[in-house]
Amino acid sequence: MASLDYSHRRLVNIFGPERVSRHPAERLMHSRDFAFLPKAANLQWKLIPDFVVLPKRVEEVSALVNLAYEAGLLLVPHGGGSGLAGGAVPNRGGVLVDMRQMNRVVKVDADRRRITVQAGMTWKEAADFAAHKGLFLPVVPQGAPASTIGGWYSSGGVGIGSMKYGSARDVVVDAEAVLPNGDAIHTADPTADGDLAFANLNPAFFGGEGTIGILTEVTLQTFPKPEEIRPLSYSTKDLWSVRDIVPAIADSDLEPYHVSIIDPMHLAFVKATRHEGLDPQGLLNVVFDGPKDEVNASEKELDRFMEEHGAKKLPETDARAQWDGRFDLYPARRLSGGLVVAESLVPTGRFPDVLRSVGNLIKRLKMQVAVNSFLVDRNTVAVNPYLLMDEQHPLGPTSLSFVKKFDDAVLRVGGHPQGLGLFHAFNFDRMHKGAQGLYTSVKAVFDPHYKVNPGKMVEVWTRYALPLIDTIPPEIMRFGLDLAAVVRSLKPTRDRYVTLGGAR
């Protein structure tokens, strides 16, 4: 392995001094994403990168990959830092590749309604640009202002609009990627139209967590801008009252653009930070898009449907406020020193079972948790609970046990967690039974020297590249989190960040 001083000189030759950093503060800032990792994590992972670089062109990324092989450096692609599983932070230092300066619009194909953008652009920037051109980018993440095009695609993104238009995979028609050998390739034929593009490599990078290459450019399929996008909100007594409405919507003839379910605890958290907004209540937010007359008919049908299921329609101003604030997910972070989010996909018919299991888990671990969800498609619900925690309290890190126990509950009903990274790689064997060998083979073909975001999918690397202690066996991680759950359950008092009547 080359010295860090030599590597620094070579990096400066590629990027210039202004886009290479060894400054401690800059490196520390890039040592985490949105996932909470306790201070003890630094004992098992070298989370702080040796360098931070900011490429602007694909040629620079290719040169960086070639240098990584020569100098023995590990590369970690990093977007907006909105990941929830530690997938975009180092485990053994190396070079953190901050993609956010690769944020240009490359091309607009008005005839086919396609836009080509660099992968460091955020989804909100891309959607706003499309809207400026009279186009509609229908699928975006819930964290669209921060989530980058390449980052969310690499995470297997589903989000706002997935109910009607599919996942990020369905709007990406081609991508440019730099492979671990330094070659820049296109994953599909960018000149082919939809149904003619039978064979491509797009799926290999969807959900690949940046482990087989670095996305540098993406071509997105947009749609004609809908005449109307109409948000509607309906209130229920509590979250449990929503349990049967969600599967019923999925089984109905309604074709909403987006359906989200909001926990009263989330509204209580928001009200505690802003002293405004809706009082705590169960909430269903439903959005329709399309011609105005069709949207009007859909609204009338939904009103009858919700009335039959005991839900009360809220004023238009409340519904609009909910839609306008759809990207502001976690203002509750101000109430505590830390916030932990879990993500999962569950079968729609098992949604009530998951709510019941989560409710029991919240009581056992004495936590306050907001369980927000949204419909991904007619068969799948994304359930995304989050909890507050005091990082300074001795028992604070034991809150992470909630994520593991929640994952267990999801897997029992035939669902699976979303994301792997440092914090969830121990779930790979349970999420993708029999696929570990297949993924290892794919990784070996694309990245035989394990230089691009290694040690985060089928195994968890430690900071120590030494036999016996170079990886953390999944069983050890699971045991540690199970033990943390036992310790947490012995806590004598319940968390009380907010007061919510008879809330959990």
C-alpha positions in Angstrom: 0.0 0.0 0.0 1.4 3.4 -1.0 1.9 6.1 1.7 -0.9 8.5 2.4 1.4 11.4 1.4 2.1 9.8 -2.0 -1.6 9.1 -2.4 -2.5 12.7 -1.6 -0.1 14.0 -4.2 -1.6 11.7 -6.8 -5.1 12.7 -5.9 -4.2 16.4 -6.2 -2.9 15.7 -9.7 -6.3 14.3 -10.6 -8.6 16.7 -8.9 -6.6 19.8 -8.0 -5.9 20.9 -4.4 -9.4 22.5 -4.0 -11.2 19.2 -4.5 -9.1 17.0 -2.3 -9.3 17.3 1.5 -7.3 15.8 4.4 -8.7 18.3 6.8 -9.9 16.5 10.1 -13.2 18.4 10.2 -14.0 17.6 6.5 -13.1 14.0 7.0 -15.1 13.8 10.3 -18.2 15.3 8.6 -18.1 12.5 6.0 -17.8 9.7 8.6 -21.5 9.1 8.9 -24.8 9.2 7.0 -28.2 9.6 8.5 -27.9 6.3 10.4 -27.0 6.5 14.0 -23.8 4.8 15.0 -22.7 4.9 18.6 -19.2 6.1 19.5 -18.2 2.5 20.3 -18.5 1.8 16.5 -15.2 3.5 16.1 -13.6 0.6 17.9 -14.7 -1.8 15.1 -14.7 0.4 12.1 -12.4 3.2 10.8 -15.3 5.5 9.9 -13.3 8.5 9.2 -11.9 8.5 5.6 -8.3 9.3 4.9 -9.3 11.6 2.0 -12.4 13.3 0.7 -12.5 14.0 -3.0 -15.1 15.8 -5.2 -15.1 14.7 -8.8 -16.9 16.7 -11.5 -16.3 14.5 -14.6 -16.4 10.8 -15.4 -12.8 10.9 -16.5 -11.8 11.9 -13.0 -13.7 9.0 -11.5 -12.0 6.6 -13.8 -8.6 8.0 -12.9 -9.5 7.7 -9.2 -10.4 4.1 -9.6 -7.2 3.3 -11.4 -5.2 5.0 -8.6 -7.1 3.1 -5.9 -5.9 -0.2 -7.4 -2.3 1.1 -7.7 -2.1 2.7 -4.2 -4.2 0.1 -2.4 -7.0 2.5 -1.4 -10.6 1.7 -0.7 -13.3 3.8 -2.3 -16.6 4.7 -0.8 -19.2 6.5 -3.0 -21.2 9.1 -1.1 -24.2 11.1 -2.2 -26.4 13.3 0.0 -25.7 11.4 3.3 -29.4 10.4 3.6 -28.8 6.7 3.8 -30.1 4.9 6.9 -27.9 1.8 7.1 -24.3 3.1 7.1 -23.9 2.1 3.4 -22.0 5.3 2.4 -19.5 5.6 5.2 -16.0 4.0 5.4 -15.2 0.9 7.4 -11.4 0.9 6.8 -10.8 4.6 5.9 -9.7 5.1 2.3 -11.2 7.7 -0.1 -14.7 9.0 0.3 -16.0 10.0 -3.1 -18.4 12.9 -2.6 -20.5 12.9 -5.8 -22.4 16.1 -5.1 -20.4 18.3 -7.5 -21.4 16.0 -10.3 -24.8 17.7 -10.5 -25.2 19.0 -14.0 -28.0 18.5 -16.5 -26.2 16.8 -19.5 -29.0 16.5 -22.0 -32.7 17.0 -22.6 -34.5 14.8 -25.2 -37.8 16.6 -25.5 -39.1 14.2 -28.2 -38.8 11.1 -25.9 -39.3 13.1 -22.7 -35.9 12.0 -21.2 -33.4 14.0 -19.2 -29.8 12.9 -18.7 -28.2 14.2 -15.5 -25.1 13.6 -13.5 -25.6 11.1 -10.6 -24.8 13.7 -7.9 -27.9 15.8 -8.6 -30.6 15.3 -6.1 -34.0 13.9 -7.0 -35.7 17.1 -6.1 -33.4 19.1 -8.4 -34.1 16.7 -11.2 -37.9 16.9 -10.6 -37.8 20.7 -10.4 -35.8 20.9 -13.6 -38.3 18.5 -15.4 -41.2 20.6 -14.1 -39.5 23.7 -15.5 -39.5 22.0 -18.9 -43.2 21.0 -18.6 -42.3 17.4 -17.7 -43.1 15.2 -14.7 -40.6 13.0 -12.9 -43.1 10.9 -11.1 -41.0 8.8 -8.6 -38.9 10.5 -6.0 -37.6 9.5 -2.5 -39.1 10.9 0.7 -35.8 12.6 1.3 -35.7 14.0 -2.3 -34.0 17.4 -1.3 -30.9 15.5 -0.1 -31.0 12.1 -1.8 -28.9 12.0 -4.9 -29.8 10.2 -8.2 -27.1 7.6 -7.9 -27.4 7.1 -4.2 -31.1 6.4 -4.2 -30.9 4.2 -7.2 -28.1 2.2 -5.7 -30.2 1.8 -2.5 -33.1 0.2 -4.5 -35.3 3.2 -4.1 -39.0 3.2 -3.6 -40.9 6.3 -2.5 -43.4 8.9 -3.5 -45.1 7.9 -6.7 -44.1 4.2 -6.6 -47.7 3.2 -6.0 -48.6 4.3 -9.6 -45.3 4.6 -11.5 -43.0 1.9 -9.9 -39.5 2.3 -8.3 -36.5 4.3 -9.3 -35.6 1.3 -11.5 -38.7 2.0 -13.7 -37.7 5.6 -14.5 -34.0 4.9 -15.2 -33.6 3.9 -18.8 -29.8 4.1 -18.9 -26.8 4.9 -16.7 -23.1 5.6 -17.0 -21.0 3.8 -14.5 -17.3 3.5 -13.7 -16.4 -0.1 -13.0 -13.7 -1.1 -10.5 -11.3 -1.7 -13.4 -11.6 2.0 -14.4 -13.7 1.5 -17.5 -16.7 3.8 -18.0 -19.7 1.9 -19.5 -23.4 2.5 -20.3 -25.8 0.0 -18.7 -28.2 0.1 -21.6 -28.5 1.3 -25.2 -29.5 5.0 -24.7 -30.9 5.1 -28.3 -33.4 2.3 -27.8 -37.0 3.0 -27.0 -38.7 1.4 -24.0 -39.9 -2.0 -25.1 -36.9 -2.4 -27.5 -34.4 -2.2 -24.7 -34.6 -5.9 -23.7 -31.2 -6.6 -22.3 -29.3 -4.2 -20.0 -27.3 -4.0 -16.9 -29.6 -1.5 -15.1 -30.8 -4.1 -12.5 -27.2 -5.0 -11.6 -26.7 -1.5 -10.1 -30.3 -1.1 -8.7 -29.9 -1.9 -5.0 -26.2 -2.7 -5.5 -25.3 -0.2 -2.7 -22.4 1.1 -4.8 -20.4 -2.1 -4.4 -19.9 -3.0 -8.1 -19.3 0.4 -9.5 -19.8 4.1 -9.2 -22.8 5.7 -11.1 -21.8 8.9 -12.7 -24.7 9.8 -15.1 -28.3 8.6 -15.4 -31.0 9.0 -18.1 -34.5 9.4 -16.6 -37.8 8.8 -18.3 -40.2 11.6 -17.5 -43.9 11.9 -18.3 -46.3 14.7 -19.4 -47.0 17.1 -16.6 -50.4 16.1 -15.1 -53.2 18.6 -15.3 -53.9 18.1 -11.6 -52.0 16.8 -8.5 -54.5 16.8 -5.7 -53.7 15.8 -2.1 -56.4 14.6 0.3 -56.2 13.8 4.0 -58.4 11.7 6.2 -58.4 11.3 10.0 -58.8 8.3 12.2 -58.8 7.9 15.9 -55.4 6.2 16.0 -52.9 4.3 14.0 -54.5 0.9 14.7 -57.8 2.2 13.1 -55.9 2.4 9.8 -54.9 -1.3 9.8 -57.7 -2.6 7.5 -58.1 0.6 5.4 -54.7 0.2 3.8 -55.2 -3.3 2.4 -58.7 -2.2 1.4 -57.3 0.7 -0.7 -54.8 -1.7 -2.3 -57.7 -4.1 -3.2 -60.0 -1.3 -4.6 -60.3 0.1 -8.1 -58.8 3.4 -7.0 -55.5 4.4 -8.7 -53.8 6.9 -6.4 -50.5 8.4 -7.1 -49.4 8.1 -3.5 -50.8 6.8 -0.2 -49.1 7.5 3.1 -50.0 6.6 6.7 -49.0 8.9 9.5 -48.7 7.9 13.1 -50.2 10.2 15.8 -46.8 10.0 17.5 -45.2 11.6 14.4 -47.7 14.5 14.6 -47.0 14.9 18.3 -43.3 15.0 17.6 -43.8 17.7 14.9 -46.1 19.7 17.1 -43.5 19.7 19.9 -41.0 21.2 17.6 -43.2 23.8 15.9 -46.3 24.3 18.1 -48.4 24.3 14.9 -49.8 21.7 12.6 -52.4 19.0 13.2 -53.1 17.5 16.6 -52.1 13.9 17.1 -54.4 11.6 15.2 -54.2 8.7 12.7 -53.8 10.1 9.2 -54.2 8.8 5.7 -52.8 11.1 3.0 -53.9 10.1 -0.5 -52.8 11.9 -3.7 -54.3 11.6 -7.2 -52.8 12.9 -10.4 -54.2 13.2 -14.0 -56.9 15.1 -15.9 -59.0 17.2 -13.6 -62.3 15.5 -14.3 -60.7 12.1 -13.5 -59.2 13.4 -10.3 -62.7 14.8 -9.3 -64.3 11.4 -9.9 -61.5 9.7 -7.9 -61.9 12.1 -5.0 -65.7 11.4 -4.8 -65.1 7.7 -4.9 -62.5 7.9 -2.2 -64.7 10.1 0.0 -67.4 7.4 0.0 -64.8 4.7 0.6 -63.3 6.5 3.6 -66.7 7.3 5.1 -67.5 3.6 4.9 -64.3 2.8 6.8 -64.9 5.4 9.5 -62.3 8.0 8.4 -63.1 11.7 8.5 -62.1 14.0 5.6 -59.9 17.0 6.6 -60.0 20.5 5.1 -58.2 21.1 1.8 -55.7 23.4 3.6 -54.6 20.6 5.9 -54.2 18.2 3.0 -52.2 20.7 1.1 -50.0 21.4 4.1 -49.3 17.7 4.5 -48.3 17.4 0.8 -46.1 20.5 0.9 -44.3 19.1 3.9 -43.8 15.6 2.5 -40.0 15.9 2.4 -39.7 17.3 6.0 -39.6 13.9 7.7 -37.7 14.2 10.9 -38.0 17.6 12.6 -38.3 15.6 15.8 -34.5 15.2 15.8 -34.4 18.5 17.6 -36.1 16.9 20.7 -33.2 14.6 21.4 -29.5 14.0 20.7 -30.2 11.3 18.2 -32.8 9.7 15.9 -32.9 6.1 14.6 -34.9 5.1 11.5 -35.8 1.6 10.3 -37.1 0.8 6.8 -38.9 -2.3 5.6 -41.2 -3.7 2.9 -44.1 -6.0 4.0 -46.9 -7.8 2.3 -50.0 -5.5 2.3 -52.2 -8.2 3.8 -49.8 -8.5 6.7 -49.8 -4.8 7.5 -52.1 -5.3 10.6 -49.7 -8.0 11.9 -46.7 -5.8 11.6 -48.5 -2.9 13.4 -49.4 -5.3 16.2 -45.9 -6.6 16.5 -44.4 -3.1 16.5 -46.9 -2.0 19.2 -45.8 -4.9 21.5 -42.2 -4.2 20.8 -42.6 -0.5 21.7 -44.1 -1.4 25.0 -41.5 -4.0 25.8 -38.6 -1.7 25.0 -40.3 1.3 26.7 -39.9 3.7 23.7 -41.8 6.4 21.9 -41.8 5.4 18.2 -43.6 6.9 15.2 -44.6 4.3 12.7 -45.1 6.0 9.4 -45.8 3.9 6.2 -46.7 4.2 2.5 -48.1 2.0 -0.2 -45.3 0.9 -2.6 -47.7 -1.1 -4.8 -50.9 -3.1 -4.3 -48.9 -6.0 -2.7 -46.4 -4.1 -0.6 -46.3 -1.5 2.2 -43.2 0.3 3.2 -43.2 0.6 7.0 -40.7 3.1 8.3 -40.7 3.6 12.1 -38.4 6.0 13.8 -37.5 6.7 17.4 -35.7 9.4 19.4 -32.8 8.6 21.7 -30.4 10.4 24.0 -26.9 9.7 22.7 -25.4 10.8 26.0 -27.4 8.4 28.2 -25.6 5.2 29.0 -28.5 3.2 27.7 -28.9 5.3 24.6 -27.2 3.0 22.1 -29.4 0.1 23.3 -32.2 1.8 21.3 -30.6 0.3 18.2 -32.0 -3.0 19.3 -35.4 -1.8 18.2 -34.2 -2.0 14.6 -33.1 -5.6 14.9 -36.3 -6.7 16.6 -38.4 -4.8 14.1 -36.5 -6.6 11.3 -37.2 -9.9 13.0 -41.0 -9.1 13.0 -40.9 -8.1 9.4 -39.1 -11.2 8.3 -41.6 -13.4 10.2 -44.5 -12.1 8.0 -42.6 -12.6 4.7 -41.3 -9.0 4.4 -37.7 -7.8 4.5 -35.7 -4.8 5.7 -34.4 -2.2 3.2 -30.8 -1.4 2.9 -27.7 -3.3 4.1 -24.6 -1.3 4.7 -22.6 -1.6 7.9 -25.6 -1.9 10.1 -27.8 -4.4 8.2 -25.4 -6.7 6.4 -26.1 -9.3 9.0 -29.6 -9.6 7.5 -28.4 -10.6 4.0 -28.6 -14.3 4.6 -32.2 -13.9 5.9 -33.3 -11.4 3.3 -31.9 -13.2 0.3 -31.8 -16.9 1.1 -29.4 -18.7 -1.2 -28.2 -15.6 -2.9 -25.0 -15.0 -0.9 -22.9 -17.1 -3.2 -24.4 -15.5 -6.3 -23.7 -12.0 -5.0 -20.1 -13.0 -4.0 -19.6 -14.2 -7.6 -20.9 -11.0 -9.1 -18.7 -8.9 -6.8 -15.7 -11.0 -7.7 -16.3 -10.4 -11.4 -16.9 -6.7 -11.2 -14.5 -6.0 -8.3 -12.0 -8.8 -7.9 -9.7 -6.7 -5.7 -12.6 -5.5 -3.4 -11.8 -1.8 -3.7 -15.3 -0.3 -4.2 -17.4 0.0 -1.1 -16.4 -3.5 0.2 -17.4 -5.3 3.3 -21.0 -4.1 3.6 -23.3 -6.6 1.8 -22.8 -10.3 2.6 -20.2 -9.6 5.3 -19.2 -6.8 7.6 -15.5 -5.9 7.5 -13.9 -4.5 10.6 -11.2 -1.8 10.6 -8.6 -4.6 11.1 -7.3 -6.4 8.0 -6.1 -9.3 10.0 -7.2 -13.0 10.0 -10.0 -13.9 12.5 -10.8 -10.2 13.4 -11.2 -8.9 9.8 -15.0 -9.5 9.7 -17.9 -9.6 12.2 -19.9 -12.8 11.8 -23.6 -12.1 11.4 -24.4 -14.2 14.4 -22.3 -12.0 16.6 -24.0 -8.8 15.5 -27.4 -10.4 16.0 -26.5 -11.7 19.4 -25.2 -8.2 20.4 -28.4 -6.5 19.4 -30.5 -9.2 21.1 -28.5 -8.6 24.3 -29.1 -4.9 23.9 -32.8 -5.5 23.7 -32.7 -7.4 27.0 -30.8 -4.6 28.7 -33.2 -2.0 27.2 -36.3 -3.9 28.5 -34.9 -3.7 32.1 -34.9 0.1 31.9 -37.1 1.2 34.8 -38.9 4.1 33.0 -40.4 4.8 29.6 -39.1 7.4 27.2 -41.2 10.6 27.4 -40.1 13.0 24.8 -43.7 14.1 24.2 -47.0 13.6 25.9 -49.8 12.0 23.9 -52.7 11.1 26.1 -52.7 7.3 26.2 -49.9 7.0 23.6 -47.6 4.0 23.7 
